Amino acid sequence: MDVLLTMKWTETIKKQIAGLGSSVIRFPVTALLSFTLMSLLITLNEMNIDGSGDRELIERLAMATAIGMLFSISMKHIYEAKLDKHNSLLMVSVPTAAITFLYYLFFTKDMDIIRGIQFAGAIVALIIGIFYSLKVLHPKQAYEAYVIRIFSGLFLTILYAAVLFFGISAIIFTINSLFDAEIDGKWFFYFFLMDTFIFGALMFLSKLPERNEPFDDAPYSKGLKVLLLYIVIPLITIYTVILYVYFAKILMTAEWPRGLVSNLVLWYSVVAAAVIFFITPILKENKLAKIFRTWFPRIILPILAMMFVSIGKRIHQYGVTENRYFVVLLGLWVLGIMVYFILIKNGNNIIIPVTLSIIAIISVFGPLSAFNVSAFSQNQRFTALLEKNNMLVSGEITPGSNLSKSDQENISSIVQYFENRNLDKLKYIPESYTYNDFKTVFGFEKTYDYYTPDSSYFYVNTEVESSGFTVGGYDYLIFVNNYTQPKSIDQLTARLKDMTTVVLDENGTTLLEENLSERLAAIAEEHNMANNGKTISKEEISFILENDQVEVKVTLREMSGRKEADDTYIFEQLSLVLLVNLK
């Protein structure tokens, strides 16, 4: 028995390894781009450690490569579905190269929150595309079973990759512990990247079904059947009852919640739509599945209506922001899918991922994107507030007086909203306007209530690179940040503790420990790039720390985070340069 089990496991491992090679043959462009992306991320991390090189260039290349990598999978699928051939290197590589180059050229410049959301939206759309690109021309061939096969392959890939990574990590930890090898902690990250973009990517590609694989007679997973019918559906039913009781309370008290309802309903309805999709193959054989498929789309309609009323009240009060836009758009998609389930008894469920990927693209690119719709809505509010307070004369803003506290808060929040994105899209604002001009332009200090259209982010970047430093008069030059291991030179170690506390140790003895929160907050207040868009020089953001043992000149390289409504700064990224002189 043991011999047979060992042989079975050996055969399974051999089959998995052989699958990695077949992935390269079937998806050569994807494999190449996956390896390239891994190399770029390693290069970027090395730049962050030593403070050298053009990090922005590598970041842009990495983003474009990720887009190209996912796009190449769908291109290969479409080619296989149409021509049923595998000699498609040219037909896949040319459009993939074009998309990668165009994305790099037009959508990676001037990185900000908008570019980040666009990247996330494109990634989501491309990932969804993998689930239908091979079947879009042949959608009648047991599509749900095909999707389940892909998810099964993804689950196995994650499981295998996780075991491999934890095994490698355990080996490194053991070597460091037993032999004092002092293998740098960065290698954990690098092995994670190798595990993800070499082993994981190739294994997942090997699990993607081929064009002619049969699915009509594929057995339905017993585990999935039990999970959906006897765990997920009862939970959804209970959740539905709770929401109906809650909405009944709202109707009786006439007190609407502040915005929680939309998120409570939205994600529950998305999960329900996914459940209906996955139980479609067993509708004929299972009564519970058929009942849920028949009645739930009807039962959820009043709940969706209440969700739209709730988000509509917020939009009427504060206008459209990206978050509300995404809630409304995804809510409309869910509504459309539920109506589709009601009207079409034996429809083709491939419409679900296809429409979702289209919506993902529309929401982040083009004239109907979240950013354009939100900017239009906030500009409408801005214009109405200025006209209400007689602050708009011949298309120019004049300082106001005697504004209500509410109007001051609303104008302040709208201006801050555009400062965090693109101030050029705010109407009537002077071309030379900067963050510090607010009182001069509007006639009052910025005023905030507990609410702003979105969180207040800050970002400060300097012109500091390793090549721009002279070490004259100092013993050591050390780069430190919050995302890599402590830096050691000779017996001197520098690190960041609790994000903003600089600690210098020599041979295990602490020479200096000082919290920089107040200094950094002052710099963020004055030099926030989200507000003024200007890169600042290192002379403006350097200061001296000193005690009896050491003198340290601290220069800020980069920091980002958010500012809370109570003016508290939360730091999420910090990179410093330390010039150290031992006394």
TIGU-262322 format. One record per residue (C-alpha): x, y, z; residue number from 0; residue in one letter. Coordinates in steps of 0.001 Angstrom, whole numbers, plus 500000, padded with zeros to 6 digits. Layout:
NODE     east    north       up   num   residuo
NODE        X        Y        Z   NUM         A
...
END
This chain:
NODE     east    north       up   num   residuo
NODE   500000   500000   500000     0         M
NODE   502796   502421   500949     1         D
NODE   504644   501613   497728     2         V
NODE   501531   502237   495634     3         L
NODE   500869   505517   497434     4         L
NODE   504468   506635   496903     5         T
NODE   504289   505743   493213     6         M
NODE   501032   507645   492886     7         K
NODE   502500   510763   494503     8         W
NODE   505636   510483   492366     9         T
NODE   503539   510224   489230    10         E
NODE   501483   513254   490297    11         T
NODE   504605   515348   490886    12         I
NODE   506057   514319   487519    13         K
NODE   502796   515270   485857    14         K
NODE   502805   518702   487516    15         Q
NODE   506419   519366   486484    16         I
NODE   505647   518291   482920    17         A
NODE   502718   520711   482987    18         G
NODE   505083   523602   483678    19         L
NODE   506954   522866   480465    20         G
NODE   503732   522598   478475    21         S
NODE   502733   526031   479789    22         S
NODE   505822   527606   478235    23         V
NODE   505045   525906   474919    24         I
NODE   501388   526951   474910    25         R
NODE   501849   530429   476446    26         F
NODE   505404   531543   475549    27         P
NODE   504575   535263   475525    28         V
NODE   502860   535084   478912    29         T
NODE   505746   533099   480407    30         A
NODE   508284   535627   479112    31         L
NODE   506329   538600   480459    32         L
NODE   505834   536881   483809    33         S
NODE   509599   536381   484146    34         F
NODE   510160   539989   483044    35         T
NODE   507710   541299   485649    36         L
NODE   509482   539323   488360    37         M
NODE   512839   540766   487284    38         S
NODE   511455   544310   487290    39         L
NODE   510028   543930   490800    40         L
NODE   513343   542592   492091    41         I
NODE   515158   545493   490425    42         T
NODE   512716   547961   491953    43         L
NODE   513263   546545   495422    44         N
NODE   517044   546764   495007    45         E
NODE   516647   550421   494020    46         M
NODE   514551   551050   497114    47         N
NODE   517261   549494   499272    48         I
NODE   520262   551417   497951    49         D
NODE   518411   554556   496815    50         G
NODE   519791   554520   493290    51         S
NODE   518352   554362   489788    52         G
NODE   515208   555599   488077    53         D
NODE   512489   553999   490185    54         R
NODE   509663   555700   488291    55         E
NODE   510801   554111   485023    56         L
NODE   510876   550629   486550    57         I
NODE   507462   551136   488165    58         E
NODE   505973   552183   484826    59         R
NODE   507561   549221   483041    60         L
NODE   506288   546825   485706    61         A
NODE   502719   548122   485408    62         M
NODE   502717   547870   481619    63         A
NODE   504276   544393   481757    64         T
NODE   501555   543179   484150    65         A
NODE   498897   544436   481726    66         I
NODE   500617   542740   478790    67         G
NODE   501047   539475   480684    68         M
NODE   497327   539105   481436    69         L
NODE   496291   540386   477999    70         F
NODE   498461   537756   476298    71         S
NODE   496492   534928   477945    72         I
NODE   493193   536121   476488    73         S
NODE   494815   536759   473103    74         M
NODE   496071   533189   473036    75         K
NODE   492623   531933   474030    76         H
NODE   490874   533919   471310    77         I
NODE   493318   532690   468695    78         Y
NODE   492841   529071   469785    79         E
NODE   489059   529425   469878    80         A
NODE   488955   530863   466369    81         K
NODE   491643   528908   464551    82         L
NODE   492157   525873   466783    83         D
NODE   495926   526061   466273    84         K
NODE   498890   526518   468576    85         H
NODE   501440   528115   466234    86         N
NODE   500241   531564   467212    87         S
NODE   503393   533243   468524    88         L
NODE   503268   536124   466048    89         L
NODE   499495   536573   466301    90         M
NODE   499716   536834   470090    91         V
NODE   502996   538705   470538    92         S
NODE   502246   541605   468156    93         V
NODE   498953   542802   469743    94         P
NODE   500352   542090   473215    95         T
NODE   503422   544215   472502    96         A
NODE   501178   546972   471128    97         A
NODE   498894   546989   474195    98         I
NODE   501873   546912   476567    99         T
NODE   503590   549797   474798   100         F
NODE   500426   551912   474537   101         L
NODE   499590   551383   478193   102         Y
NODE   503119   552377   479172   103         Y
NODE   502951   555447   476952   104         L
NODE   499547   556811   477938   105         F
NODE   498537   555391   481330   106         F
NODE   501672   555278   483491   107         T
NODE   502744   558922   483331   108         K
NODE   502169   561241   486296   109         D
NODE   501377   558462   488755   110         M
NODE   498614   559414   491171   111         D
NODE   495488   557935   492699   112         I
NODE   493679   558038   489341   113         I
NODE   496402   556078   487539   114         R
NODE   496390   553573   490389   115         G
NODE   492642   552985   490113   116         I
NODE   492886   552727   486320   117         Q
NODE   495577   550080   486696   118         F
NODE   493464   548143   489198   119         A
NODE   490418   548333   486914   120         G
NODE   492381   547110   483905   121         A
NODE   493839   544223   485920   122         I
NODE   490362   543202   487129   123         V
NODE   488947   543310   483585   124         A
NODE   491836   541250   482191   125         L
NODE   491593   538647   484954   126         I
NODE   487863   538265   484318   127         I
NODE   488633   537990   480605   128         G
NODE   490693   534854   481227   129         I
NODE   487488   533123   482355   130         F
NODE   485641   533598   479066   131         Y
NODE   488095   534440   476276   132         S
NODE   488457   530798   475179   133         L
NODE   484696   530183   475244   134         K
NODE   483325   533497   473996   135         V
NODE   482966   532073   470466   136         L
NODE   481591   528749   471764   137         H
NODE   479529   529738   474829   138         P
NODE   477093   526798   474781   139         K
NODE   479682   524175   475750   140         Q
NODE   479020   523721   479513   141         A
NODE   480441   527112   480389   142         Y
NODE   479901   526831   484158   143         E
NODE   481926   523592   484289   144         A
NODE   484688   525332   482355   145         Y
NODE   484840   528170   484903   146         V
NODE   484799   525704   487801   147         I
NODE   487786   523942   486213   148         R
NODE   489729   527225   486096   149         I
NODE   488920   527987   489733   150         F
NODE   490001   524478   490705   151         S
NODE   493303   525018   488923   152         G
NODE   493740   528371   490648   153         L
NODE   493084   526806   494053   154         F
NODE   495628   524034   493437   155         L
NODE   498165   526576   492194   156         T
NODE   497812   528702   495320   157         I
NODE   498085   525596   497515   158         L
NODE   501216   524253   495786   159         Y
NODE   502872   527681   495613   160         A
NODE   502147   528356   499295   161         A
NODE   503662   525030   500347   162         V
NODE   506746   525702   498216   163         L
NODE   507223   529223   499579   164         F
NODE   506802   528218   503217   165         F
NODE   509193   525335   502662   166         G
NODE   511862   527624   501207   167         I
NODE   511283   530151   503990   168         S
NODE   511720   527423   506601   169         A
NODE   514994   526362   504975   170         I
NODE   516358   529929   505016   171         I
NODE   515248   530413   508610   172         F
NODE   516888   527147   509673   173         T
NODE   520176   527982   507943   174         I
NODE   520227   531426   509561   175         N
NODE   519428   529973   512980   176         S
NODE   521864   527047   512942   177         L
NODE   524792   528473   511012   178         F
NODE   524490   532240   511676   179         D
NODE   524438   532682   507904   180         A
NODE   522684   536074   508108   181         E
NODE   520938   535615   504767   182         I
NODE   519331   538993   504048   183         D
NODE   515596   539194   504653   184         G
NODE   515081   540500   501128   185         K
NODE   515553   536955   499855   186         W
NODE   512234   535942   501406   187         F
NODE   510598   538518   499150   188         F
NODE   512631   537459   496123   189         Y
NODE   511762   533779   496578   190         F
NODE   508124   534816   496937   191         F
NODE   508361   536600   493574   192         L
NODE   510047   533586   491964   193         M
NODE   507439   531288   493466   194         D
NODE   504621   533506   492166   195         T
NODE   505821   534509   488701   196         F
NODE   507731   531375   487701   197         I
NODE   506294   528335   489476   198         F
NODE   502840   529749   490263   199         G
NODE   502257   531408   486893   200         A
NODE   503378   528374   484887   201         L
NODE   501362   525978   487004   202         M
NODE   498199   528073   486671   203         F
NODE   498678   528282   482911   204         L
NODE   499041   524493   482786   205         S
NODE   495642   524199   484491   206         K
NODE   493811   526328   481903   207         L
NODE   491606   524035   479800   208         P
NODE   492315   523514   476121   209         E
NODE   489921   524428   473335   210         R
NODE   488618   520901   472652   211         N
NODE   488417   519599   476214   212         E
NODE   484901   518183   476834   213         P
NODE   482850   519594   479713   214         F
NODE   479303   518474   478923   215         D
NODE   479637   515312   481018   216         D
NODE   482011   516728   483634   217         A
NODE   480971   515581   487140   218         P
NODE   479884   518336   489513   219         Y
NODE   482145   518634   492548   220         S
NODE   480488   517153   495635   221         K
NODE   482420   519510   497881   222         G
NODE   481278   522566   495917   223         L
NODE   477712   521256   495900   224         K
NODE   477644   520882   499688   225         V
NODE   479317   524278   500173   226         L
NODE   476837   526160   497990   227         L
NODE   473577   524355   498792   228         L
NODE   473945   523663   502490   229         Y
NODE   476216   526447   503726   230         I
NODE   476243   529488   501425   231         V
NODE   472565   529510   500379   232         I
NODE   471289   529193   503990   233         P
NODE   473628   532019   505039   234         L
NODE   472365   534200   502173   235         I
NODE   468783   533405   503196   236         T
NODE   469428   534443   506807   237         I
NODE   471189   537597   505620   238         Y
NODE   468197   538415   503407   239         T
NODE   465795   538106   506341   240         V
NODE   468017   540389   508447   241         I
NODE   468080   543022   505696   242         L
NODE   464287   542916   505310   243         Y
NODE   463852   543394   509062   244         V
NODE   466371   546241   509011   245         Y
NODE   464638   547988   506118   246         F
NODE   461296   547593   507869   247         A
NODE   462835   549398   510842   248         K
NODE   464042   552191   508535   249         I
NODE   460563   552623   507058   250         L
NODE   458955   552736   510500   251         M
NODE   461452   555184   512033   252         T
NODE   462108   557205   508839   253         A
NODE   465774   557371   509868   254         E
NODE   468204   556532   507104   255         W
NODE   471697   555187   507895   256         P
NODE   474745   557222   506930   257         R
NODE   475925   554978   504100   258         G
NODE   476515   551500   505456   259         L
NODE   473487   550036   503680   260         V
NODE   474990   550280   500205   261         S
NODE   478035   548172   501033   262         N
NODE   475996   545685   503082   263         L
NODE   473667   545037   500160   264         V
NODE   476134   545295   497299   265         L
NODE   478611   542574   498204   266         W
NODE   475906   540206   499401   267         Y
NODE   474086   540565   496082   268         S
NODE   477314   540006   494108   269         V
NODE   477949   536795   496058   270         V
NODE   474359   535705   495419   271         A
NODE   474769   536267   491671   272         A
NODE   477925   534129   491744   273         A
NODE   476069   531372   493610   274         V
NODE   473296   531326   491003   275         I
NODE   475968   531072   488309   276         F
NODE   477675   528085   489934   277         F
NODE   474490   526116   490751   278         I
NODE   473193   526358   487171   279         T
NODE   474520   522885   486157   280         P
NODE   472503   521178   488941   281         I
NODE   469194   523027   488554   282         L
NODE   467460   520027   486972   283         K
NODE   468556   517534   489598   284         E
NODE   468359   519616   492789   285         N
NODE   465127   521177   494031   286         K
NODE   466812   523609   496458   287         L
NODE   469020   524975   493684   288         A
NODE   466003   525442   491423   289         K
NODE   464005   527228   494138   290         I
NODE   466889   529580   494896   291         F
NODE   467456   530307   491181   292         R
NODE   463743   531027   490683   293         T
NODE   462903   533134   493724   294         W
NODE   466004   534894   494963   295         F
NODE   466322   537307   491972   296         P
NODE   462757   538447   492709   297         R
NODE   463233   538697   496473   298         I
NODE   466361   540828   496172   299         I
NODE   464764   543526   493979   300         L
NODE   463225   545513   496895   301         P
NODE   466545   545270   498745   302         I
NODE   468395   546659   495728   303         L
NODE   465808   549435   495472   304         A
NODE   466496   550435   499082   305         M
NODE   470219   550398   498355   306         M
NODE   469772   552780   495426   307         F
NODE   467622   555088   497557   308         V
NODE   470313   555095   500248   309         S
NODE   473200   555882   497896   310         I
NODE   470992   558371   496041   311         G
NODE   470482   560373   499226   312         K
NODE   474251   560537   499745   313         R
NODE   474829   561644   496162   314         I
NODE   472138   564303   496445   315         H
NODE   473804   565634   499594   316         Q
NODE   477489   565358   498696   317         Y
NODE   477659   564627   494959   318         G
NODE   479311   561749   493144   319         V
NODE   482739   560474   494190   320         T
NODE   484638   557511   492781   321         E
NODE   483468   555250   495617   322         N
NODE   479799   556108   495091   323         R
NODE   480199   555774   491343   324         Y
NODE   481544   552230   491722   325         F
NODE   478728   551328   494131   326         V
NODE   476056   552615   491741   327         V
NODE   477622   551011   488661   328         L
NODE   478130   547627   490311   329         L
NODE   474632   547867   491774   330         G
NODE   473175   548498   488310   331         L
NODE   475119   545513   487002   332         W
NODE   473721   543271   489750   333         V
NODE   470212   544594   489058   334         L
NODE   470626   543831   485367   335         G
NODE   471869   540312   486089   336         I
NODE   468967   539622   488465   337         M
NODE   466435   540850   485897   338         V
NODE   468189   538631   483337   339         Y
NODE   467772   535635   485665   340         F
NODE   464074   536447   486052   341         I
NODE   463316   536909   482354   342         L
NODE   465584   534259   480823   343         I
NODE   465025   530759   482152   344         K
NODE   467769   528925   480264   345         N
NODE   470104   531746   479357   346         G
NODE   473819   531671   478714   347         N
NODE   475701   532648   481845   348         N
NODE   478771   533791   479940   349         I
NODE   476991   537156   479865   350         I
NODE   477892   537594   483559   351         I
NODE   481714   537814   483250   352         P
NODE   481573   539499   479837   353         V
NODE   479401   542372   481066   354         T
NODE   481373   542656   484317   355         L
NODE   484679   543077   482474   356         S
NODE   483119   545669   480154   357         I
NODE   481857   547615   483160   358         I
NODE   485300   547432   484778   359         A
NODE   486845   549059   481694   360         I
NODE   484118   551702   481308   361         I
NODE   484450   552653   484974   362         S
NODE   488122   553648   484737   363         V
NODE   488645   554724   481117   364         F
NODE   486831   557130   478835   365         G
NODE   484274   559919   479262   366         P
NODE   481986   557862   481527   367         L
NODE   484760   556853   483919   368         S
NODE   484453   557317   487659   369         A
NODE   486910   560201   487552   370         F
NODE   485135   562212   484850   371         N
NODE   481661   561665   486281   372         V
NODE   482866   562512   489803   373         S
NODE   484705   565624   488601   374         A
NODE   481574   566791   486750   375         F
NODE   479383   566212   489823   376         S
NODE   481748   567972   492234   377         Q
NODE   482122   570894   489818   378         N
NODE   478339   571228   489704   379         Q
NODE   478234   571406   493510   380         R
NODE   481145   573845   493518   381         F
NODE   479432   576169   491039   382         T
NODE   476157   576058   492971   383         A
NODE   477915   576923   496251   384         L
NODE   479810   579838   494696   385         L
NODE   476662   581237   493073   386         E
NODE   474676   580809   496276   387         K
NODE   477210   582949   498171   388         N
NODE   477721   585509   495354   389         N
NODE   481355   584444   494935   390         M
NODE   481263   583964   491157   391         L
NODE   481627   587135   489092   392         V
NODE   482241   586967   485324   393         S
NODE   483561   583434   485624   394         G
NODE   486057   584277   488373   395         E
NODE   486035   583554   492092   396         I
NODE   485802   586502   494468   397         T
NODE   486462   586099   498210   398         P
NODE   483268   585448   500121   399         G
NODE   482046   586741   503450   400         S
NODE   479521   585538   505998   401         N
NODE   479373   582017   504571   402         L
NODE   477637   579450   506718   403         S
NODE   479837   576854   508384   404         K
NODE   478226   574181   506219   405         S
NODE   479069   576017   502978   406         D
NODE   482649   576611   504136   407         Q
NODE   483013   572905   504893   408         E
NODE   481543   571886   501537   409         N
NODE   483739   574266   499517   410         I
NODE   486799   573157   501483   411         S
NODE   486045   569482   500938   412         S
NODE   485502   569950   497191   413         I
NODE   488769   571855   496774   414         V
NODE   490597   569200   498797   415         Q
NODE   488999   566508   496636   416         Y
NODE   490516   568029   493488   417         F
NODE   493833   568778   495205   418         E
NODE   494174   565060   495872   419         N
NODE   493526   564236   492202   420         R
NODE   493853   566885   489523   421         N
NODE   493375   570533   490463   422         L
NODE   493232   571503   486782   423         D
NODE   489768   569930   486549   424         K
NODE   488296   572287   489159   425         L
NODE   486431   575134   487468   426         K
NODE   487149   578819   488081   427         Y
NODE   490296   578192   490114   428         I
NODE   493178   580577   489219   429         P
NODE   495963   578978   487160   430         E
NODE   498591   579978   489713   431         S
NODE   496580   578597   492649   432         Y
NODE   498499   576615   495293   433         T
NODE   497506   574983   498550   434         Y
NODE   498479   578043   500582   435         N
NODE   496309   580401   498485   436         D
NODE   492998   579053   499768   437         F
NODE   492160   581901   502172   438         K
NODE   493224   584552   499648   439         T
NODE   491005   583082   496923   440         V
NODE   487951   582114   498976   441         F
NODE   488077   584570   501873   442         G
NODE   488095   582021   504706   443         F
NODE   490344   579325   506140   444         E
NODE   489867   575750   505062   445         K
NODE   487173   574242   507234   446         T
NODE   486455   570544   507681   447         Y
NODE   483593   568644   509206   448         D
NODE   483801   564923   509916   449         Y
NODE   482982   564440   506230   450         Y
NODE   485041   565086   503120   451         T
NODE   484253   563594   499705   452         P
NODE   487066   561099   500222   453         D
NODE   490048   560542   502482   454         S
NODE   492718   563229   502495   455         S
NODE   495931   561758   501143   456         Y
NODE   499353   563312   501194   457         F
NODE   502475   562528   499212   458         Y
NODE   505892   564166   499362   459         V
NODE   508714   563315   496979   460         N
NODE   512118   564993   496734   461         T
NODE   514893   565169   494196   462         E
NODE   517100   563065   496448   463         V
NODE   519005   560151   494927   464         E
NODE   522207   558478   496029   465         S
NODE   524225   560272   493366   466         S
NODE   523149   563652   494761   467         G
NODE   524851   563304   498153   468         F
NODE   528233   564330   499413   469         T
NODE   529390   562792   502679   470         V
NODE   531857   565523   503579   471         G
NODE   532126   565932   507340   472         G
NODE   530176   562731   508077   473         Y
NODE   531295   559166   508678   474         D
NODE   528410   557223   507131   475         Y
NODE   525685   557543   504489   476         L
NODE   522698   555264   505154   477         I
NODE   519353   554908   503362   478         F
NODE   516455   553665   505520   479         V
NODE   512769   553040   504877   480         N
NODE   509813   551249   506414   481         N
NODE   509587   548384   503922   482         Y
NODE   513063   546763   503967   483         T
NODE   515397   545321   506577   484         Q
NODE   517558   547515   508872   485         P
NODE   520743   548792   507195   486         K
NODE   524160   547996   508677   487         S
NODE   527555   549514   507889   488         I
NODE   530500   548241   509904   489         D
NODE   528997   547897   513407   490         Q
NODE   526415   550657   512905   491         L
NODE   522775   549723   512260   492         T
NODE   519987   552138   511271   493         A
NODE   516283   551326   511298   494         R
NODE   512805   552791   511554   495         L
NODE   510757   551818   514591   496         K
NODE   506975   552257   514571   497         D
NODE   507249   553940   511156   498         M
NODE   508528   557358   512259   499         T
NODE   511134   556710   514966   500         T
NODE   514776   556683   513833   501         V
NODE   516997   554276   515780   502         V
NODE   520798   554022   515501   503         L
NODE   522597   551115   517178   504         D
NODE   526294   550335   517464   505         E
NODE   527264   546826   518544   506         N
NODE   523817   546391   520074   507         G
NODE   523949   549675   522015   508         T
NODE   521422   552363   521105   509         T
NODE   523136   555627   520192   510         L
NODE   520038   557552   519112   511         L
NODE   516280   557037   519188   512         E
NODE   514020   559931   518212   513         E
NODE   510467   560209   516926   514         N
NODE   510097   562388   513810   515         L
NODE   506282   562531   513628   516         S
NODE   505944   566260   514286   517         E
NODE   508745   567212   511884   518         R
NODE   507340   564976   509148   519         L
NODE   503794   566263   509677   520         A
NODE   505054   569834   509262   521         A
NODE   506803   568876   506020   522         I
NODE   503669   567116   504755   523         A
NODE   501560   570172   505560   524         E
NODE   503859   572495   503639   525         E
NODE   505021   570362   500735   526         H
NODE   502145   567969   499969   527         N
NODE   502540   567183   496249   528         M
NODE   498854   566340   496014   529         A
NODE   498258   570007   496709   530         N
NODE   501001   571866   494862   531         N
NODE   502420   569296   492446   532         G
NODE   505979   570524   492919   533         K
NODE   509047   568404   493574   534         T
NODE   511135   569934   496334   535         I
NODE   514863   570008   496902   536         S
NODE   516626   568312   499793   537         K
NODE   517665   571607   501367   538         E
NODE   514030   572269   502273   539         E
NODE   513471   568979   504077   540         I
NODE   516703   568305   505982   541         S
NODE   517249   568657   509722   542         F
NODE   519812   567706   512373   543         I
NODE   519439   565222   515236   544         L
NODE   522174   565304   517854   545         E
NODE   523149   564029   521286   546         N
NODE   526384   563323   523168   547         D
NODE   527224   560277   521050   548         Q
NODE   526174   561026   517501   549         V
NODE   525143   563734   515043   550         E
NODE   522725   562787   512280   551         V
NODE   521582   564863   509330   552         K
NODE   518190   563524   508235   553         V
NODE   516925   564180   504710   554         T
NODE   513514   563084   503506   555         L
NODE   513395   561146   500244   556         R
NODE   509736   560201   500094   557         E
NODE   506695   559771   502292   558         M
NODE   502976   559225   501882   559         S
NODE   499914   558550   503991   560         G
NODE   496671   560200   504942   561         R
NODE   495490   563082   507052   562         K
NODE   492533   562395   509305   563         E
NODE   489713   564842   509959   564         A
NODE   491269   565746   513327   565         D
NODE   494515   566771   511533   566         D
NODE   496305   563622   512690   567         T
NODE   498832   562339   510151   568         Y
NODE   498946   558597   509477   569         I
NODE   502207   557652   507742   570         F
NODE   502096   554665   505394   571         E
NODE   505401   554986   503533   572         Q
NODE   508636   556660   504602   573         L
NODE   512120   556781   503099   574         S
NODE   515005   558765   504623   575         L
NODE   518691   559462   504056   576         V
NODE   520907   559577   507144   577         L
NODE   524333   561224   507252   578         L
NODE   525927   559996   510481   579         V
NODE   528881   561388   512393   580         N
NODE   530060   559471   515478   581         L
NODE   531498   561584   518280   582         K
END
